[in-house]
Amino acid sequence: MPGEYRYFVDGRIPVLKVHDEPRPGPAVIVLHGLYANADAQRGEMNALASWGLSAVGVDAPHHGARRDGWLDDMSWIGPPDFHTRLLHAVREAAHDVSRVIDHVAHEGHWPIGVAGISFGAYTALTVAAQDSRVQATVSILGSPDWTPRDGHITDEIRWLMGQAPVHRPWDTARHPVFLLNAGRDSLVPPHWARDFARTVWERYPHLGSNVEHYEYPESDHMMRPEDWDDVWRRSLGFLRRHLYRE
């Protein structure tokens, strides 16, 4: 089994780091979904470590070791308040991830990628758009578009939507990005990622080779096990191809 290391960045951001020796080497920041925590992705982190990458799990704000009353409130509020709070949390989480990248890069890890699931995928794409140090990004069940799937669009949501990675394709796709979505997803409509990929391919041909897209037509947000296994097989291959150095 790979080694496990736990610590706090800035004394407040919980990190779970998994890797084999020798180190340092390429690192992948792994971002969990809503209501989960870094430990929930331990199997995927072990897989990354077995492929020669250091996996760095981060508890998002209000999650895991940082849990407070925020998640309890999210379980009962409806749109548009739910979406507003979710997008603010994505922005907060993206800032924290860049601080973790500061720490990991200082330790000598390079190059650095980010892989996120659902809420974590929204965060991963936001980090890719804001932080040029991210050399490869995997978005699983996420979206670069922050449009709510239903509910009234308030002035605050409209402002937040304007901050979404979809409006900065030249930044989001400056390095390789892999978008993987479920065709029957009722929580994160897959056409947002599909449309983003098509827009980059058609309007920004110099960036087109940086964007990959794959969709699982038979899966919903809770993916079929065989599709989830394939997601990580493809994601591992993508990350190793773009980050690993012999």
Contacts in CASP RR format, 6 or more apart in sequence:
PFRMAT RR
TARGET T0000
AUTHOR 0000-0000-0000
METHOD contacts of the structure
MODEL  1
MPGEYRYFVDGRIPVLKVHDEPRPGPAVIVLHGLYANADAQRGEMNALAS
WGLSAVGVDAPHHGARRDGWLDDMSWIGPPDFHTRLLHAVREAAHDVSRV
IDHVAHEGHWPIGVAGISFGAYTALTVAAQDSRVQATVSILGSPDWTPRD
GHITDEIRWLMGQAPVHRPWDTARHPVFLLNAGRDSLVPPHWARDFARTV
WERYPHLGSNVEHYEYPESDHMMRPEDWDDVWRRSLGFLRRHLYRE
1 46 0 8 1.000
2 18 0 8 1.000
2 19 0 8 1.000
2 20 0 8 1.000
2 46 0 8 1.000
2 49 0 8 1.000
2 50 0 8 1.000
3 18 0 8 1.000
3 19 0 8 1.000
3 20 0 8 1.000
3 49 0 8 1.000
4 16 0 8 1.000
4 17 0 8 1.000
4 18 0 8 1.000
5 16 0 8 1.000
5 17 0 8 1.000
5 18 0 8 1.000
6 14 0 8 1.000
6 15 0 8 1.000
6 16 0 8 1.000
6 17 0 8 1.000
7 15 0 8 1.000
7 17 0 8 1.000
8 14 0 8 1.000
8 15 0 8 1.000
9 15 0 8 1.000
9 96 0 8 1.000
9 99 0 8 1.000
9 100 0 8 1.000
9 102 0 8 1.000
9 103 0 8 1.000
10 99 0 8 1.000
12 66 0 8 1.000
13 58 0 8 1.000
13 59 0 8 1.000
13 96 0 8 1.000
13 99 0 8 1.000
13 100 0 8 1.000
14 38 0 8 1.000
14 58 0 8 1.000
14 59 0 8 1.000
14 64 0 8 1.000
14 65 0 8 1.000
14 66 0 8 1.000
15 38 0 8 1.000
15 56 0 8 1.000
15 57 0 8 1.000
15 58 0 8 1.000
15 59 0 8 1.000
15 100 0 8 1.000
15 103 0 8 1.000
16 38 0 8 1.000
16 39 0 8 1.000
16 42 0 8 1.000
16 45 0 8 1.000
16 56 0 8 1.000
16 57 0 8 1.000
16 58 0 8 1.000
17 54 0 8 1.000
17 55 0 8 1.000
17 56 0 8 1.000
17 57 0 8 1.000
18 42 0 8 1.000
18 45 0 8 1.000
18 46 0 8 1.000
18 48 0 8 1.000
18 49 0 8 1.000
18 54 0 8 1.000
18 55 0 8 1.000
18 56 0 8 1.000
18 57 0 8 1.000
19 27 0 8 1.000
19 49 0 8 1.000
19 52 0 8 1.000
19 53 0 8 1.000
19 54 0 8 1.000
19 55 0 8 1.000
20 49 0 8 1.000
20 50 0 8 1.000
20 52 0 8 1.000
23 54 0 8 1.000
23 109 0 8 1.000
24 54 0 8 1.000
24 107 0 8 1.000
24 108 0 8 1.000
24 109 0 8 1.000
24 110 0 8 1.000
25 52 0 8 1.000
25 53 0 8 1.000
25 54 0 8 1.000
25 108 0 8 1.000
25 109 0 8 1.000
25 110 0 8 1.000
25 245 0 8 1.000
26 52 0 8 1.000
26 53 0 8 1.000
26 54 0 8 1.000
26 109 0 8 1.000
26 110 0 8 1.000
26 111 0 8 1.000
26 112 0 8 1.000
26 113 0 8 1.000
26 243 0 8 1.000
26 244 0 8 1.000
26 245 0 8 1.000
27 53 0 8 1.000
27 54 0 8 1.000
27 55 0 8 1.000
27 56 0 8 1.000
27 104 0 8 1.000
27 109 0 8 1.000
27 110 0 8 1.000
27 112 0 8 1.000
27 113 0 8 1.000
28 48 0 8 1.000
28 53 0 8 1.000
28 54 0 8 1.000
28 55 0 8 1.000
28 56 0 8 1.000
28 112 0 8 1.000
28 113 0 8 1.000
28 114 0 8 1.000
28 115 0 8 1.000
28 239 0 8 1.000
28 243 0 8 1.000
29 56 0 8 1.000
29 57 0 8 1.000
29 58 0 8 1.000
29 97 0 8 1.000
29 100 0 8 1.000
29 101 0 8 1.000
29 104 0 8 1.000
29 112 0 8 1.000
29 113 0 8 1.000
29 114 0 8 1.000
29 115 0 8 1.000
29 124 0 8 1.000
29 127 0 8 1.000
30 38 0 8 1.000
30 41 0 8 1.000
30 44 0 8 1.000
30 45 0 8 1.000
30 48 0 8 1.000
30 55 0 8 1.000
30 56 0 8 1.000
30 57 0 8 1.000
30 58 0 8 1.000
30 115 0 8 1.000
30 116 0 8 1.000
31 57 0 8 1.000
31 58 0 8 1.000
31 60 0 8 1.000
31 93 0 8 1.000
31 97 0 8 1.000
31 114 0 8 1.000
31 115 0 8 1.000
31 116 0 8 1.000
31 117 0 8 1.000
31 119 0 8 1.000
31 120 0 8 1.000
31 121 0 8 1.000
31 123 0 8 1.000
31 124 0 8 1.000
32 38 0 8 1.000
32 40 0 8 1.000
32 41 0 8 1.000
32 57 0 8 1.000
32 59 0 8 1.000
32 60 0 8 1.000
32 63 0 8 1.000
32 116 0 8 1.000
32 117 0 8 1.000
32 119 0 8 1.000
32 120 0 8 1.000
33 40 0 8 1.000
33 60 0 8 1.000
33 116 0 8 1.000
33 117 0 8 1.000
33 118 0 8 1.000
33 119 0 8 1.000
33 120 0 8 1.000
33 121 0 8 1.000
34 74 0 8 1.000
34 86 0 8 1.000
34 118 0 8 1.000
34 119 0 8 1.000
35 63 0 8 1.000
35 71 0 8 1.000
36 63 0 8 1.000
36 117 0 8 1.000
37 59 0 8 1.000
37 60 0 8 1.000
37 63 0 8 1.000
37 64 0 8 1.000
37 65 0 8 1.000
38 57 0 8 1.000
38 58 0 8 1.000
38 59 0 8 1.000
38 64 0 8 1.000
39 64 0 8 1.000
41 57 0 8 1.000
41 117 0 8 1.000
44 55 0 8 1.000
44 115 0 8 1.000
44 232 0 8 1.000
45 55 0 8 1.000
45 57 0 8 1.000
46 55 0 8 1.000
47 232 0 8 1.000
47 236 0 8 1.000
48 54 0 8 1.000
48 55 0 8 1.000
48 236 0 8 1.000
48 239 0 8 1.000
49 55 0 8 1.000
51 236 0 8 1.000
51 237 0 8 1.000
51 239 0 8 1.000
51 240 0 8 1.000
51 244 0 8 1.000
52 240 0 8 1.000
52 244 0 8 1.000
53 239 0 8 1.000
53 240 0 8 1.000
53 243 0 8 1.000
53 244 0 8 1.000
54 104 0 8 1.000
54 109 0 8 1.000
56 100 0 8 1.000
56 104 0 8 1.000
58 96 0 8 1.000
58 97 0 8 1.000
58 100 0 8 1.000
59 65 0 8 1.000
59 66 0 8 1.000
60 66 0 8 1.000
60 89 0 8 1.000
60 93 0 8 1.000
60 96 0 8 1.000
60 119 0 8 1.000
60 120 0 8 1.000
60 123 0 8 1.000
61 70 0 8 1.000
61 89 0 8 1.000
61 92 0 8 1.000
61 93 0 8 1.000
61 96 0 8 1.000
62 68 0 8 1.000
62 69 0 8 1.000
62 70 0 8 1.000
62 71 0 8 1.000
62 89 0 8 1.000
63 71 0 8 1.000
70 85 0 8 1.000
70 89 0 8 1.000
73 85 0 8 1.000
74 82 0 8 1.000
74 85 0 8 1.000
74 86 0 8 1.000
77 85 0 8 1.000
79 148 0 8 1.000
79 150 0 8 1.000
79 151 0 8 1.000
79 152 0 8 1.000
80 148 0 8 1.000
80 151 0 8 1.000
80 152 0 8 1.000
80 153 0 8 1.000
80 154 0 8 1.000
80 157 0 8 1.000
83 148 0 8 1.000
83 151 0 8 1.000
83 157 0 8 1.000
84 154 0 8 1.000
84 156 0 8 1.000
84 157 0 8 1.000
84 160 0 8 1.000
86 119 0 8 1.000
87 146 0 8 1.000
87 157 0 8 1.000
87 160 0 8 1.000
87 161 0 8 1.000
87 163 0 8 1.000
88 160 0 8 1.000
89 119 0 8 1.000
90 119 0 8 1.000
90 120 0 8 1.000
90 122 0 8 1.000
90 123 0 8 1.000
90 126 0 8 1.000
90 146 0 8 1.000
91 126 0 8 1.000
91 160 0 8 1.000
91 163 0 8 1.000
93 119 0 8 1.000
93 120 0 8 1.000
93 123 0 8 1.000
93 126 0 8 1.000
94 123 0 8 1.000
94 126 0 8 1.000
94 127 0 8 1.000
94 130 0 8 1.000
97 114 0 8 1.000
97 123 0 8 1.000
97 124 0 8 1.000
97 127 0 8 1.000
97 131 0 8 1.000
98 127 0 8 1.000
98 130 0 8 1.000
98 131 0 8 1.000
101 112 0 8 1.000
101 127 0 8 1.000
101 131 0 8 1.000
101 133 0 8 1.000
101 134 0 8 1.000
104 112 0 8 1.000
105 112 0 8 1.000
105 133 0 8 1.000
111 135 0 8 1.000
111 136 0 8 1.000
111 242 0 8 1.000
111 243 0 8 1.000
111 245 0 8 1.000
112 133 0 8 1.000
112 134 0 8 1.000
112 135 0 8 1.000
112 243 0 8 1.000
113 134 0 8 1.000
113 135 0 8 1.000
113 136 0 8 1.000
113 137 0 8 1.000
113 239 0 8 1.000
113 242 0 8 1.000
113 243 0 8 1.000
114 124 0 8 1.000
114 127 0 8 1.000
114 128 0 8 1.000
114 134 0 8 1.000
114 136 0 8 1.000
114 137 0 8 1.000
114 138 0 8 1.000
115 124 0 8 1.000
115 137 0 8 1.000
115 138 0 8 1.000
115 140 0 8 1.000
115 235 0 8 1.000
115 239 0 8 1.000
116 123 0 8 1.000
116 124 0 8 1.000
116 138 0 8 1.000
116 139 0 8 1.000
116 140 0 8 1.000
116 142 0 8 1.000
117 140 0 8 1.000
117 141 0 8 1.000
117 142 0 8 1.000
118 140 0 8 1.000
118 141 0 8 1.000
118 142 0 8 1.000
118 187 0 8 1.000
118 188 0 8 1.000
118 221 0 8 1.000
120 142 0 8 1.000
121 138 0 8 1.000
121 139 0 8 1.000
121 140 0 8 1.000
121 141 0 8 1.000
121 142 0 8 1.000
121 143 0 8 1.000
122 139 0 8 1.000
122 142 0 8 1.000
122 143 0 8 1.000
122 146 0 8 1.000
124 137 0 8 1.000
124 138 0 8 1.000
124 139 0 8 1.000
125 137 0 8 1.000
125 139 0 8 1.000
125 142 0 8 1.000
125 143 0 8 1.000
125 144 0 8 1.000
125 165 0 8 1.000
125 172 0 8 1.000
125 177 0 8 1.000
126 164 0 8 1.000
126 165 0 8 1.000
127 134 0 8 1.000
127 137 0 8 1.000
128 134 0 8 1.000
128 137 0 8 1.000
128 165 0 8 1.000
128 171 0 8 1.000
128 172 0 8 1.000
128 175 0 8 1.000
128 177 0 8 1.000
129 144 0 8 1.000
129 165 0 8 1.000
129 168 0 8 1.000
129 171 0 8 1.000
129 172 0 8 1.000
130 171 0 8 1.000
132 171 0 8 1.000
132 174 0 8 1.000
132 175 0 8 1.000
134 175 0 8 1.000
135 175 0 8 1.000
135 176 0 8 1.000
135 242 0 8 1.000
135 243 0 8 1.000
136 175 0 8 1.000
136 176 0 8 1.000
136 177 0 8 1.000
136 178 0 8 1.000
136 238 0 8 1.000
136 239 0 8 1.000
136 242 0 8 1.000
136 243 0 8 1.000
137 172 0 8 1.000
137 175 0 8 1.000
137 176 0 8 1.000
137 177 0 8 1.000
137 178 0 8 1.000
138 177 0 8 1.000
138 178 0 8 1.000
138 180 0 8 1.000
138 235 0 8 1.000
138 238 0 8 1.000
138 239 0 8 1.000
139 177 0 8 1.000
139 178 0 8 1.000
139 179 0 8 1.000
139 180 0 8 1.000
139 193 0 8 1.000
140 180 0 8 1.000
140 181 0 8 1.000
140 231 0 8 1.000
140 235 0 8 1.000
141 180 0 8 1.000
141 181 0 8 1.000
141 182 0 8 1.000
141 185 0 8 1.000
141 187 0 8 1.000
141 188 0 8 1.000
141 221 0 8 1.000
141 223 0 8 1.000
142 179 0 8 1.000
142 181 0 8 1.000
142 188 0 8 1.000
142 192 0 8 1.000
142 193 0 8 1.000
143 166 0 8 1.000
143 188 0 8 1.000
143 189 0 8 1.000
143 192 0 8 1.000
143 193 0 8 1.000
143 196 0 8 1.000
144 164 0 8 1.000
144 165 0 8 1.000
144 166 0 8 1.000
144 172 0 8 1.000
144 179 0 8 1.000
144 192 0 8 1.000
144 193 0 8 1.000
144 196 0 8 1.000
145 161 0 8 1.000
145 164 0 8 1.000
145 166 0 8 1.000
145 192 0 8 1.000
145 195 0 8 1.000
145 196 0 8 1.000
146 160 0 8 1.000
146 161 0 8 1.000
146 162 0 8 1.000
146 163 0 8 1.000
146 164 0 8 1.000
146 166 0 8 1.000
147 153 0 8 1.000
147 161 0 8 1.000
147 192 0 8 1.000
148 157 0 8 1.000
149 186 0 8 1.000
149 187 0 8 1.000
149 188 0 8 1.000
149 189 0 8 1.000
153 161 0 8 1.000
165 171 0 8 1.000
165 172 0 8 1.000
166 172 0 8 1.000
166 192 0 8 1.000
166 196 0 8 1.000
169 196 0 8 1.000
169 199 0 8 1.000
169 200 0 8 1.000
169 203 0 8 1.000
169 204 0 8 1.000
169 207 0 8 1.000
170 204 0 8 1.000
170 207 0 8 1.000
173 200 0 8 1.000
173 204 0 8 1.000
173 207 0 8 1.000
173 208 0 8 1.000
173 210 0 8 1.000
173 211 0 8 1.000
174 207 0 8 1.000
174 210 0 8 1.000
175 210 0 8 1.000
175 242 0 8 1.000
176 210 0 8 1.000
176 211 0 8 1.000
176 212 0 8 1.000
176 238 0 8 1.000
176 242 0 8 1.000
177 210 0 8 1.000
177 211 0 8 1.000
177 212 0 8 1.000
178 212 0 8 1.000
178 213 0 8 1.000
178 214 0 8 1.000
178 234 0 8 1.000
178 235 0 8 1.000
178 238 0 8 1.000
179 193 0 8 1.000
179 194 0 8 1.000
179 196 0 8 1.000
179 197 0 8 1.000
179 211 0 8 1.000
179 212 0 8 1.000
179 213 0 8 1.000
179 214 0 8 1.000
180 213 0 8 1.000
180 214 0 8 1.000
180 215 0 8 1.000
180 216 0 8 1.000
180 231 0 8 1.000
180 234 0 8 1.000
180 235 0 8 1.000
181 188 0 8 1.000
181 190 0 8 1.000
181 193 0 8 1.000
181 194 0 8 1.000
181 213 0 8 1.000
181 214 0 8 1.000
181 215 0 8 1.000
181 216 0 8 1.000
182 188 0 8 1.000
182 190 0 8 1.000
182 215 0 8 1.000
182 216 0 8 1.000
182 219 0 8 1.000
182 220 0 8 1.000
182 221 0 8 1.000
182 223 0 8 1.000
182 227 0 8 1.000
183 190 0 8 1.000
183 215 0 8 1.000
183 216 0 8 1.000
183 217 0 8 1.000
183 218 0 8 1.000
183 219 0 8 1.000
183 220 0 8 1.000
184 217 0 8 1.000
184 218 0 8 1.000
184 219 0 8 1.000
184 220 0 8 1.000
185 219 0 8 1.000
185 220 0 8 1.000
185 221 0 8 1.000
186 220 0 8 1.000
186 221 0 8 1.000
187 221 0 8 1.000
188 221 0 8 1.000
190 215 0 8 1.000
193 213 0 8 1.000
194 213 0 8 1.000
194 215 0 8 1.000
196 211 0 8 1.000
197 211 0 8 1.000
197 212 0 8 1.000
197 213 0 8 1.000
200 207 0 8 1.000
200 208 0 8 1.000
200 210 0 8 1.000
200 211 0 8 1.000
201 208 0 8 1.000
201 211 0 8 1.000
212 238 0 8 1.000
214 234 0 8 1.000
216 223 0 8 1.000
216 224 0 8 1.000
216 227 0 8 1.000
216 230 0 8 1.000
216 231 0 8 1.000
218 224 0 8 1.000
218 227 0 8 1.000
219 227 0 8 1.000
223 231 0 8 1.000
END
